[in-house]
């Protein structure tokens, strides 16, 4: 596994920690997602960080909260 690859669960945990632990805004978390999507390859999916359904669902939840 390369440092440019990650599981979807790892990305979800990271973005969730930005919201829960760091108390960051939707805008800051979306910026982090955008940065990850420029170089990160998801191991267990053909989707990208930007288009993965579970990551999008997390982002919608963060936005609503």
PALUMLUM-525948 format. One record per residue: residue in three letters; residue number from 1; x, y, z of N, C-alpha, C in turn. Coordinates in pm, 1 decimal, padded with zeros to 6 digits. Layout:
<rec><martor>ALA</martor><guro>NUM</guro><n_c1>X</n_c1><n_c2>Y</n_c2><n_c3>Z</n_c3><ca_c1>X</ca_c1><ca_c2>Y</ca_c2><ca_c3>Z</ca_c3><c_c1>X</c_c1><c_c2>Y</c_c2><c_c3>Z</c_c3></rec>
...
//
This chain:
<rec><martor>UNK</martor><guro>1</guro><n_c1>00085.1</n_c1><n_c2>-00119.2</n_c2><n_c3>00000.0</n_c3><ca_c1>00000.0</ca_c1><ca_c2>00000.0</ca_c2><ca_c3>00000.0</ca_c3><c_c1>00089.3</c_c1><c_c2>00125.0</c_c2><c_c3>00000.0</c_c3></rec>
<rec><martor>UNK</martor><guro>2</guro><n_c1>00055.9</n_c1><n_c2>00215.8</n_c2><n_c3>-00086.2</n_c3><ca_c1>00128.0</ca_c1><ca_c2>00341.5</ca_c2><ca_c3>-00099.1</ca_c3><c_c1>00069.4</c_c1><c_c2>00446.3</c_c2><c_c3>-00004.4</c_c3></rec>
<rec><martor>UNK</martor><guro>3</guro><n_c1>00146.8</n_c1><n_c2>00546.7</n_c2><n_c3>00027.0</n_c3><ca_c1>00094.3</ca_c1><ca_c2>00655.3</ca_c2><ca_c3>00109.8</ca_c3><c_c1>-00006.8</c_c1><c_c2>00740.6</c_c2><c_c3>00033.0</c_c3></rec>
<rec><martor>UNK</martor><guro>4</guro><n_c1>-00023.2</n_c1><n_c2>00714.2</n_c2><n_c3>-00095.7</n_c3><ca_c1>-00122.7</ca_c1><ca_c2>00784.8</ca_c2><ca_c3>-00176.0</ca_c3><c_c1>-00252.2</c_c1><c_c2>00706.1</c_c2><c_c3>-00188.7</c_c3></rec>
<rec><martor>UNK</martor><guro>5</guro><n_c1>-00262.7</n_c1><n_c2>00597.4</n_c2><n_c3>-00113.3</n_c3><ca_c1>-00381.9</ca_c1><ca_c2>00513.9</ca_c2><ca_c3>-00115.8</ca_c3><c_c1>-00439.5</c_c1><c_c2>00503.3</c_c2><c_c3>00024.5</c_c3></rec>
<rec><martor>UNK</martor><guro>6</guro><n_c1>-00571.8</n_c1><n_c2>00496.4</n_c2><n_c3>00031.8</n_c3><ca_c1>-00637.5</ca_c1><ca_c2>00482.3</ca_c2><ca_c3>00162.0</ca_c3><c_c1>-00770.9</c_c1><c_c2>00411.9</c_c2><c_c3>00144.5</c_c3></rec>
<rec><martor>UNK</martor><guro>7</guro><n_c1>-00817.5</n_c1><n_c2>00351.1</n_c2><n_c3>00251.5</n_c3><ca_c1>-00950.6</ca_c1><ca_c2>00291.5</ca_c2><ca_c3>00251.5</ca_c3><c_c1>-01054.0</c_c1><c_c2>00401.6</c_c2><c_c3>00274.3</c_c3></rec>
<rec><martor>UNK</martor><guro>8</guro><n_c1>-01174.2</n_c1><n_c2>00376.4</n_c2><n_c3>00227.2</n_c3><ca_c1>-01283.2</ca_c1><ca_c2>00472.2</ca_c2><ca_c3>00245.5</ca_c3><c_c1>-01305.0</c_c1><c_c2>00498.2</c_c2><c_c3>00394.4</c_c3></rec>
<rec><martor>UNK</martor><guro>9</guro><n_c1>-01297.6</n_c1><n_c2>00393.0</n_c2><n_c3>00475.5</n_c3><ca_c1>-01319.5</ca_c1><ca_c2>00406.6</ca_c2><ca_c3>00619.7</ca_c3><c_c1>-01219.5</c_c1><c_c2>00502.7</c_c2><c_c3>00682.8</c_c3></rec>
<rec><martor>UNK</martor><guro>10</guro><n_c1>-01096.3</n_c1><n_c2>00498.4</n_c2><n_c3>00635.4</n_c3><ca_c1>-00993.0</ca_c1><ca_c2>00587.1</ca_c2><ca_c3>00688.5</ca_c3><c_c1>-01025.2</c_c1><c_c2>00732.8</c_c2><c_c3>00657.3</c_c3></rec>
<rec><martor>UNK</martor><guro>11</guro><n_c1>-01069.3</n_c1><n_c2>00757.6</n_c2><n_c3>00535.7</n_c3><ca_c1>-01105.7</ca_c1><ca_c2>00894.5</ca_c2><ca_c3>00495.7</ca_c3><c_c1>-01226.0</c_c1><c_c2>00942.4</c_c2><c_c3>00577.1</c_c3></rec>
<rec><martor>UNK</martor><guro>12</guro><n_c1>-01325.3</n_c1><n_c2>00855.3</n_c2><n_c3>00594.7</n_c3><ca_c1>-01443.3</ca_c1><ca_c2>00890.8</ca_c2><ca_c3>00674.5</ca_c3><c_c1>-01405.8</c_c1><c_c2>00921.6</c_c2><c_c3>00818.5</c_c3></rec>
<rec><martor>UNK</martor><guro>13</guro><n_c1>-01319.1</n_c1><n_c2>00840.7</n_c2><n_c3>00876.5</n_c3><ca_c1>-01274.8</ca_c1><ca_c2>00864.8</ca_c2><ca_c3>01013.5</ca_c3><c_c1>-01201.2</c_c1><c_c2>00997.8</c_c2><c_c3>01025.5</c_c3></rec>
<rec><martor>UNK</martor><guro>14</guro><n_c1>-01115.7</n_c1><n_c2>01027.4</n_c2><n_c3>00927.2</n_c3><ca_c1>-01041.4</ca_c1><ca_c2>01153.1</ca_c2><ca_c3>00929.7</ca_c3><c_c1>-01134.5</c_c1><c_c2>01273.6</c_c2><c_c3>00921.1</c_c3></rec>
<rec><martor>UNK</martor><guro>15</guro><n_c1>-01226.0</n_c1><n_c2>01270.7</n_c2><n_c3>00824.0</n_c3><ca_c1>-01317.8</ca_c1><ca_c2>01383.9</ca_c2><ca_c3>00808.0</ca_c3><c_c1>-01410.6</c_c1><c_c2>01397.1</c_c2><c_c3>00929.3</c_c3></rec>
<rec><martor>UNK</martor><guro>16</guro><n_c1>-01454.2</n_c1><n_c2>01284.7</n_c2><n_c3>00984.3</n_c3><ca_c1>-01538.8</ca_c1><ca_c2>01287.6</ca_c2><ca_c3>01105.0</ca_c3><c_c1>-01463.8</c_c1><c_c2>01347.5</c_c2><c_c3>01222.5</c_c3></rec>
<rec><martor>UNK</martor><guro>17</guro><n_c1>-01335.6</n_c1><n_c2>01313.0</n_c2><n_c3>01234.5</n_c3><ca_c1>-01256.6</ca_c1><ca_c2>01366.9</ca_c2><ca_c3>01346.0</ca_c3><c_c1>-01238.6</c_c1><c_c2>01518.0</c_c2><c_c3>01333.4</c_c3></rec>
<rec><martor>UNK</martor><guro>18</guro><n_c1>-01232.6</n_c1><n_c2>01567.8</n_c2><n_c3>01211.1</n_c3><ca_c1>-01222.7</ca_c1><ca_c2>01713.1</ca_c2><ca_c3>01192.7</ca_c3><c_c1>-01347.9</c_c1><c_c2>01782.1</c_c2><c_c3>01245.5</c_c3></rec>
<rec><martor>UNK</martor><guro>19</guro><n_c1>-01462.2</n_c1><n_c2>01717.4</n_c2><n_c3>01229.0</n_c3><ca_c1>-01588.9</ca_c1><ca_c2>01774.3</ca_c2><ca_c3>01274.4</ca_c3><c_c1>-01606.5</c_c1><c_c2>01757.5</c_c2><c_c3>01424.9</c_c3></rec>
<rec><martor>UNK</martor><guro>20</guro><n_c1>-01587.9</n_c1><n_c2>01635.6</n_c2><n_c3>01474.6</n_c3><ca_c1>-01615.9</ca_c1><ca_c2>01607.1</ca_c2><ca_c3>01615.2</ca_c3><c_c1>-01504.1</c_c1><c_c2>01650.7</c_c2><c_c3>01708.9</c_c3></rec>
<rec><martor>UNK</martor><guro>21</guro><n_c1>-01381.2</n_c1><n_c2>01617.8</n_c2><n_c3>01675.1</n_c3><ca_c1>-01269.2</ca_c1><ca_c2>01644.6</ca_c2><ca_c3>01765.3</ca_c3><c_c1>-01214.2</c_c1><c_c2>01786.6</c_c2><c_c3>01750.1</c_c3></rec>
<rec><martor>UNK</martor><guro>22</guro><n_c1>-01201.8</n_c1><n_c2>01830.0</n_c2><n_c3>01626.8</n_c3><ca_c1>-01142.9</ca_c1><ca_c2>01962.8</ca_c2><ca_c3>01600.7</ca_c3><c_c1>-01248.2</c_c1><c_c2>02072.2</c_c2><c_c3>01592.6</c_c3></rec>
<rec><martor>UNK</martor><guro>23</guro><n_c1>-01375.5</n_c1><n_c2>02032.5</n_c2><n_c3>01581.0</n_c3><ca_c1>-01486.4</ca_c1><ca_c2>02127.8</ca_c2><ca_c3>01577.2</ca_c3><c_c1>-01473.4</c_c1><c_c2>02226.8</c_c2><c_c3>01459.8</c_c3></rec>
<rec><martor>UNK</martor><guro>24</guro><n_c1>-01431.2</n_c1><n_c2>02173.9</n_c2><n_c3>01344.2</n_c3><ca_c1>-01414.1</ca_c1><ca_c2>02259.5</ca_c2><ca_c3>01227.1</ca_c3><c_c1>-01546.7</c_c1><c_c2>02278.6</c_c2><c_c3>01153.7</c_c3></rec>
<rec><martor>UNK</martor><guro>25</guro><n_c1>-01554.9</n_c1><n_c2>02383.6</n_c2><n_c3>01076.5</n_c3><ca_c1>-01675.5</ca_c1><ca_c2>02415.1</ca_c2><ca_c3>01000.1</ca_c3><c_c1>-01686.8</c_c1><c_c2>02326.5</c_c2><c_c3>00875.7</c_c3></rec>
<rec><martor>UNK</martor><guro>26</guro><n_c1>-01805.0</n_c1><n_c2>02328.1</n_c2><n_c3>00816.6</n_c3><ca_c1>-01827.5</ca_c1><ca_c2>02254.4</ca_c2><ca_c3>00691.7</ca_c3><c_c1>-01727.1</c_c1><c_c2>02298.9</c_c2><c_c3>00585.5</c_c3></rec>
<rec><martor>UNK</martor><guro>27</guro><n_c1>-01705.4</n_c1><n_c2>02428.0</n_c2><n_c3>00575.5</n_c3><ca_c1>-01615.0</ca_c1><ca_c2>02480.9</ca_c2><ca_c3>00474.6</ca_c3><c_c1>-01473.4</c_c1><c_c2>02426.7</c_c2><c_c3>00491.2</c_c3></rec>
<rec><martor>UNK</martor><guro>28</guro><n_c1>-01425.4</n_c1><n_c2>02420.5</n_c2><n_c3>00613.0</n_c3><ca_c1>-01290.6</ca_c1><ca_c2>02369.5</ca_c2><ca_c3>00638.6</ca_c3><c_c1>-01281.7</c_c1><c_c2>02220.5</c_c2><c_c3>00607.1</c_c3></rec>
<rec><martor>UNK</martor><guro>29</guro><n_c1>-01384.1</n_c1><n_c2>02145.3</n_c2><n_c3>00643.0</n_c3><ca_c1>-01385.2</ca_c1><ca_c2>02001.1</ca_c2><ca_c3>00616.3</ca_c3><c_c1>-01396.4</c_c1><c_c2>01975.3</c_c2><c_c3>00466.3</c_c3></rec>
<rec><martor>UNK</martor><guro>30</guro><n_c1>-01475.6</n_c1><n_c2>02053.6</n_c2><n_c3>00397.5</n_c3><ca_c1>-01487.9</ca_c1><ca_c2>02040.1</ca_c2><ca_c3>00252.1</ca_c3><c_c1>-01355.2</c_c1><c_c2>02073.2</c_c2><c_c3>00183.2</c_c3></rec>
<rec><martor>UNK</martor><guro>31</guro><n_c1>-01282.4</n_c1><n_c2>02169.1</n_c2><n_c3>00236.7</n_c3><ca_c1>-01150.4</ca_c1><ca_c2>02201.7</ca_c2><ca_c3>00183.5</ca_c3><c_c1>-01054.8</c_c1><c_c2>02084.5</c_c2><c_c3>00202.2</c_c3></rec>
<rec><martor>UNK</martor><guro>32</guro><n_c1>-01062.4</n_c1><n_c2>02019.6</n_c2><n_c3>00317.7</n_c3><ca_c1>-00979.1</ca_c1><ca_c2>01901.1</ca_c2><ca_c3>00342.9</ca_c3><c_c1>-01015.4</c_c1><c_c2>01788.9</c_c2><c_c3>00246.5</c_c3></rec>
<rec><martor>UNK</martor><guro>33</guro><n_c1>-01144.4</n_c1><n_c2>01767.6</n_c2><n_c3>00224.1</n_c3><ca_c1>-01188.1</ca_c1><ca_c2>01665.0</ca_c2><ca_c3>00129.2</ca_c3><c_c1>-01136.0</c_c1><c_c2>01696.5</c_c2><c_c3>-00010.3</c_c3></rec>
<rec><martor>UNK</martor><guro>34</guro><n_c1>-01143.3</n_c1><n_c2>01821.8</n_c2><n_c3>-00048.9</n_c3><ca_c1>-01094.9</ca_c1><ca_c2>01862.7</ca_c2><ca_c3>-00180.3</ca_c3><c_c1>-00945.1</c_c1><c_c2>01838.1</c_c2><c_c3>-00193.7</c_c3></rec>
<rec><martor>UNK</martor><guro>35</guro><n_c1>-00870.8</n_c1><n_c2>01869.6</n_c2><n_c3>-00090.1</n_c3><ca_c1>-00725.6</ca_c1><ca_c2>01847.4</ca_c2><ca_c3>-00092.8</ca_c3><c_c1>-00695.0</c_c1><c_c2>01697.8</c_c2><c_c3>-00105.1</c_c3></rec>
<rec><martor>UNK</martor><guro>36</guro><n_c1>-00766.2</n_c1><n_c2>01615.4</n_c2><n_c3>-00029.3</n_c3><ca_c1>-00745.2</ca_c1><ca_c2>01470.6</ca_c2><ca_c3>-00036.6</ca_c3><c_c1>-00777.9</c_c1><c_c2>01416.6</c_c2><c_c3>-00175.0</c_c3></rec>
<rec><martor>UNK</martor><guro>37</guro><n_c1>-00880.7</n_c1><n_c2>01471.6</n_c2><n_c3>-00236.6</n_c3><ca_c1>-00924.3</ca_c1><ca_c2>01419.4</ca_c2><ca_c3>-00366.2</ca_c3><c_c1>-00824.6</c_c1><c_c2>01448.6</c_c2><c_c3>-00478.1</c_c3></rec>
<rec><martor>UNK</martor><guro>38</guro><n_c1>-00734.1</n_c1><n_c2>01542.5</n_c2><n_c3>-00457.6</n_c3><ca_c1>-00637.0</ca_c1><ca_c2>01574.3</ca_c2><ca_c3>-00562.2</ca_c3><c_c1>-00528.1</c_c1><c_c2>01469.4</c_c2><c_c3>-00574.5</c_c3></rec>
<rec><martor>UNK</martor><guro>39</guro><n_c1>-00500.0</n_c1><n_c2>01394.1</n_c2><n_c3>-00466.9</n_c3><ca_c1>-00390.1</ca_c1><ca_c2>01298.3</ca_c2><ca_c3>-00474.5</ca_c3><c_c1>-00420.7</c_c1><c_c2>01159.7</c_c2><c_c3>-00419.3</c_c3></rec>
<rec><martor>UNK</martor><guro>40</guro><n_c1>-00528.9</n_c1><n_c2>01143.6</n_c2><n_c3>-00347.1</n_c3><ca_c1>-00555.8</ca_c1><ca_c2>01017.3</ca_c2><ca_c3>-00280.0</ca_c3><c_c1>-00637.2</c_c1><c_c2>00923.1</c_c2><c_c3>-00367.8</c_c3></rec>
<rec><martor>UNK</martor><guro>41</guro><n_c1>-00597.8</n_c1><n_c2>00797.0</n_c2><n_c3>-00370.2</n_c3><ca_c1>-00669.2</ca_c1><ca_c2>00691.8</ca_c2><ca_c3>-00441.7</ca_c3><c_c1>-00735.5</c_c1><c_c2>00602.1</c_c2><c_c3>-00338.5</c_c3></rec>
<rec><martor>UNK</martor><guro>42</guro><n_c1>-00864.8</n_c1><n_c2>00577.1</n_c2><n_c3>-00355.7</n_c3><ca_c1>-00936.8</ca_c1><ca_c2>00489.3</ca_c2><ca_c3>-00263.9</ca_c3><c_c1>-00910.7</c_c1><c_c2>00344.4</c_c2><c_c3>-00302.3</c_c3></rec>
<rec><martor>UNK</martor><guro>43</guro><n_c1>-00865.0</n_c1><n_c2>00264.9</n_c2><n_c3>-00206.4</n_c3><ca_c1>-00828.3</ca_c1><ca_c2>00125.7</ca_c2><ca_c3>-00232.3</ca_c3><c_c1>-00947.3</c_c1><c_c2>00037.1</c_c2><c_c3>-00264.6</c_c3></rec>
<rec><martor>UNK</martor><guro>44</guro><n_c1>-01054.4</n_c1><n_c2>00054.5</n_c2><n_c3>-00192.6</n_c3><ca_c1>-01165.9</ca_c1><ca_c2>-00039.2</ca_c2><ca_c3>-00199.6</ca_c3><c_c1>-01283.0</c_c1><c_c2>00012.9</c_c2><c_c3>-00282.1</c_c3></rec>
<rec><martor>UNK</martor><guro>45</guro><n_c1>-01255.7</n_c1><n_c2>00103.8</n_c2><n_c3>-00374.5</n_c3><ca_c1>-01364.4</ca_c1><ca_c2>00162.2</ca_c2><ca_c3>-00452.6</ca_c3><c_c1>-01312.8</c_c1><c_c2>00214.2</c_c2><c_c3>-00585.6</c_c3></rec>
<rec><martor>UNK</martor><guro>46</guro><n_c1>-01401.7</n_c1><n_c2>00215.9</n_c2><n_c3>-00682.8</n_c3><ca_c1>-01369.7</ca_c1><ca_c2>00278.8</ca_c2><ca_c3>-00810.9</ca_c3><c_c1>-01403.6</c_c1><c_c2>00426.9</c_c2><c_c3>-00809.7</c_c3></rec>
<rec><martor>UNK</martor><guro>47</guro><n_c1>-01462.5</n_c1><n_c2>00472.7</n_c2><n_c3>-00701.6</n_c3><ca_c1>-01500.8</ca_c1><ca_c2>00613.2</ca_c2><ca_c3>-00687.1</ca_c3><c_c1>-01379.7</c_c1><c_c2>00695.7</c_c2><c_c3>-00641.0</c_c3></rec>
<rec><martor>UNK</martor><guro>48</guro><n_c1>-01392.8</n_c1><n_c2>00827.2</n_c2><n_c3>-00653.0</n_c3><ca_c1>-01291.8</ca_c1><ca_c2>00918.1</ca_c2><ca_c3>-00600.1</ca_c3><c_c1>-01338.5</c_c1><c_c2>00970.4</c_c2><c_c3>-00464.5</c_c3></rec>
<rec><martor>UNK</martor><guro>49</guro><n_c1>-01249.1</n_c1><n_c2>01037.4</n_c2><n_c3>-00395.0</n_c3><ca_c1>-01285.7</ca_c1><ca_c2>01097.0</ca_c2><ca_c3>-00266.1</ca_c3><c_c1>-01400.4</c_c1><c_c2>01195.4</c_c2><c_c3>-00285.7</c_c3></rec>
<rec><martor>UNK</martor><guro>50</guro><n_c1>-01399.7</n_c1><n_c2>01268.2</n_c2><n_c3>-00393.6</n_c3><ca_c1>-01503.1</ca_c1><ca_c2>01368.2</ca_c2><ca_c3>-00420.2</ca_c3><c_c1>-01638.4</c_c1><c_c2>01305.6</c_c2><c_c3>-00455.1</c_c3></rec>
<rec><martor>UNK</martor><guro>51</guro><n_c1>-01637.4</n_c1><n_c2>01187.5</n_c2><n_c3>-00516.7</n_c3><ca_c1>-01763.1</ca_c1><ca_c2>01131.7</ca_c2><ca_c3>-00566.0</ca_c3><c_c1>-01813.1</c_c1><c_c2>01009.1</c_c2><c_c3>-00489.6</c_c3></rec>
<rec><martor>UNK</martor><guro>52</guro><n_c1>-01740.6</n_c1><n_c2>00965.4</n_c2><n_c3>-00388.7</n_c3><ca_c1>-01782.9</ca_c1><ca_c2>00844.4</ca_c2><ca_c3>-00316.6</ca_c3><c_c1>-01912.8</c_c1><c_c2>00871.0</c_c2><c_c3>-00239.5</c_c3></rec>
<rec><martor>UNK</martor><guro>53</guro><n_c1>-02013.2</n_c1><n_c2>00782.4</n_c2><n_c3>-00252.6</n_c3><ca_c1>-02143.7</ca_c1><ca_c2>00805.9</ca_c2><ca_c3>-00188.9</ca_c3><c_c1>-02139.1</c_c1><c_c2>00819.5</c_c2><c_c3>-00036.9</c_c3></rec>
<rec><martor>UNK</martor><guro>54</guro><n_c1>-02057.4</n_c1><n_c2>00740.2</n_c2><n_c3>00031.2</n_c3><ca_c1>-02050.7</ca_c1><ca_c2>00749.8</ca_c2><ca_c3>00177.6</ca_c3><c_c1>-01984.5</c_c1><c_c2>00880.4</c_c2><c_c3>00223.3</c_c3></rec>
<rec><martor>UNK</martor><guro>55</guro><n_c1>-01883.2</n_c1><n_c2>00923.0</n_c2><n_c3>00151.0</n_c3><ca_c1>-01817.8</ca_c1><ca_c2>01049.4</ca_c2><ca_c3>00185.2</ca_c3><c_c1>-01913.1</c_c1><c_c2>01164.9</c_c2><c_c3>00158.6</c_c3></rec>
<rec><martor>UNK</martor><guro>56</guro><n_c1>-01986.9</n_c1><n_c2>01159.1</n_c2><n_c3>00048.6</n_c3><ca_c1>-02086.5</ca_c1><ca_c2>01263.3</ca_c2><ca_c3>00020.2</ca_c3><c_c1>-02195.8</c_c1><c_c2>01265.4</c_c2><c_c3>00126.0</c_c3></rec>
<rec><martor>UNK</martor><guro>57</guro><n_c1>-02235.2</n_c1><n_c2>01149.1</n_c2><n_c3>00173.7</n_c3><ca_c1>-02337.9</ca_c1><ca_c2>01141.8</ca_c2><ca_c3>00278.6</ca_c3><c_c1>-02287.5</c_c1><c_c2>01205.5</c_c2><c_c3>00408.5</c_c3></rec>
<rec><martor>UNK</martor><guro>58</guro><n_c1>-02163.2</n_c1><n_c2>01178.3</n_c2><n_c3>00442.7</n_c3><ca_c1>-02102.1</ca_c1><ca_c2>01241.4</ca_c2><ca_c3>00560.5</ca_c3><c_c1>-02101.2</c_c1><c_c2>01392.9</c_c2><c_c3>00544.6</c_c3></rec>
<rec><martor>UNK</martor><guro>59</guro><n_c1>-02063.9</n_c1><n_c2>01440.5</n_c2><n_c3>00426.8</n_c3><ca_c1>-02056.4</ca_c1><ca_c2>01584.3</ca_c2><ca_c3>00404.3</ca_c3><c_c1>-02194.2</c_c1><c_c2>01649.3</c_c2><c_c3>00412.5</c_c3></rec>
<rec><martor>UNK</martor><guro>60</guro><n_c1>-02297.6</n_c1><n_c2>01582.6</n_c2><n_c3>00362.7</n_c3><ca_c1>-02433.7</ca_c1><ca_c2>01636.9</ca_c2><ca_c3>00374.8</ca_c3><c_c1>-02474.5</c_c1><c_c2>01647.0</c_c2><c_c3>00522.0</c_c3></rec>
<rec><martor>UNK</martor><guro>61</guro><n_c1>-02438.9</n_c1><n_c2>01546.0</n_c2><n_c3>00600.9</n_c3><ca_c1>-02469.6</ca_c1><ca_c2>01548.6</ca_c2><ca_c3>00743.1</ca_c3><c_c1>-02398.2</c_c1><c_c2>01662.2</c_c2><c_c3>00815.0</c_c3></rec>
<rec><martor>UNK</martor><guro>62</guro><n_c1>-02271.3</n_c1><n_c2>01681.6</n_c2><n_c3>00783.0</n_c3><ca_c1>-02194.4</ca_c1><ca_c2>01791.6</ca_c2><ca_c3>00842.9</ca_c3><c_c1>-02256.6</c_c1><c_c2>01924.9</c_c2><c_c3>00805.2</c_c3></rec>
<rec><martor>UNK</martor><guro>63</guro><n_c1>-02296.7</n_c1><n_c2>01937.8</n_c2><n_c3>00678.5</n_c3><ca_c1>-02357.4</ca_c1><ca_c2>02061.9</ca_c2><ca_c3>00633.7</ca_c3><c_c1>-02485.9</c_c1><c_c2>02091.4</c_c2><c_c3>00710.0</c_c3></rec>
<rec><martor>UNK</martor><guro>64</guro><n_c1>-02569.1</n_c1><n_c2>01988.1</n_c2><n_c3>00730.3</n_c3><ca_c1>-02696.5</ca_c1><ca_c2>02008.5</ca_c2><ca_c3>00798.4</ca_c3><c_c1>-02680.5</c_c1><c_c2>02039.6</c_c2><c_c3>00946.9</c_c3></rec>
<rec><martor>UNK</martor><guro>65</guro><n_c1>-02573.7</n_c1><n_c2>01985.6</n_c2><n_c3>01007.4</n_c3><ca_c1>-02549.5</ca_c1><ca_c2>02014.6</ca_c2><ca_c3>01148.5</ca_c3><c_c1>-02483.8</c_c1><c_c2>02148.8</c_c2><c_c3>01166.0</c_c3></rec>
//
